[in-house]
């Protein structure tokens, strides 16, 4: 990382850091669209949080998806919540059931 030629990955550039802990990221990607409710079953959150996330998706007009990711670093603070992250819409910060 001290090398001036070091290139950060797109995710790192998006969250304004030089590296991230791969153990803290969850990625869900499929080759076709499915409805949001079905996709949300794949993330470890409470039913209340699923409802909250689904409500945000409805408000943003998101009905079907083929990818999502989450990062479980409590120290990460997203300041530009309207930015697309690798083409994905930022939905917010939520409590995880781990």
C-alpha positions in Angstrom: 0.0 0.0 0.0 3.0 2.3 0.4 3.9 1.7 -3.2 2.9 4.8 -5.2 1.8 2.4 -8.0 -0.6 0.6 -5.6 -4.1 0.5 -7.1 -7.0 0.2 -4.7 -10.0 -1.9 -5.7 -13.2 -0.2 -6.8 -14.9 -1.1 -3.5 -12.0 0.5 -1.5 -12.3 3.6 -3.8 -16.0 3.7 -3.1 -15.7 3.6 0.6 -12.6 5.8 0.6 -10.1 3.4 2.1 -6.9 1.6 0.9 -8.1 -1.9 1.9 -11.0 -3.8 3.5 -11.3 -6.9 5.5 -12.6 -9.6 3.2 -14.0 -11.5 6.2 -16.5 -8.6 6.8 -18.1 -8.6 3.4 -21.1 -10.6 2.2 -21.9 -10.8 -1.5 -25.0 -12.1 -3.2 -25.0 -12.3 -6.9 -27.1 -14.4 -9.4 -27.4 -14.4 -13.1 -31.1 -13.4 -13.3 -33.4 -11.0 -11.6 -35.5 -12.0 -8.5 -37.8 -10.0 -6.3 -36.3 -8.1 -3.4 -38.2 -10.2 -0.8 -36.6 -13.4 -2.1 -33.1 -11.9 -2.2 -33.4 -10.5 1.3 -33.9 -14.0 2.7 -30.2 -14.4 2.0 -28.9 -11.9 4.5 -28.6 -12.4 8.3 -31.0 -9.8 9.7 -34.1 -9.8 11.8 -37.6 -9.8 10.3 -38.0 -6.1 11.4 -34.8 -5.2 9.6 -36.0 -7.2 6.5 -39.1 -5.1 6.6 -37.1 -1.9 7.0 -34.9 -2.8 4.0 -37.8 -3.8 1.9 -39.6 -0.5 2.6 -36.5 1.4 1.5 -36.4 -0.6 -1.7 -40.1 0.1 -2.4 -39.5 3.8 -1.7 -36.5 3.8 -4.2 -38.5 1.9 -6.8 -36.4 -1.3 -6.5 -38.5 -4.3 -7.2 -36.1 -6.9 -8.6 -32.4 -7.4 -8.1 -29.6 -9.7 -9.1 -26.9 -8.5 -6.7 -26.4 -7.1 -3.2 -23.5 -6.8 -0.8 -23.1 -5.9 2.8 -20.1 -4.9 4.9 -20.1 -5.6 8.6 -17.5 -3.1 9.8 -19.2 -0.9 12.5 -16.5 1.7 12.0 -17.3 2.3 8.3 -19.3 5.5 7.8 -20.8 6.2 4.5 -21.1 9.9 3.9 -22.4 10.0 0.3 -25.5 7.9 0.6 -26.8 8.8 -2.9 -23.7 7.4 -4.6 -23.8 4.2 -6.6 -21.4 1.6 -5.3 -20.2 -0.5 -8.2 -23.6 0.2 -9.7 -25.5 -0.7 -6.6 -27.8 1.6 -4.6 -26.8 2.3 -1.0 -29.7 1.4 1.3 -28.4 2.2 4.7 -26.9 0.9 7.9 -28.7 -1.9 9.7 -28.3 -4.2 12.7 -27.1 -7.7 11.9 -28.1 -11.0 13.5 -24.9 -12.9 13.9 
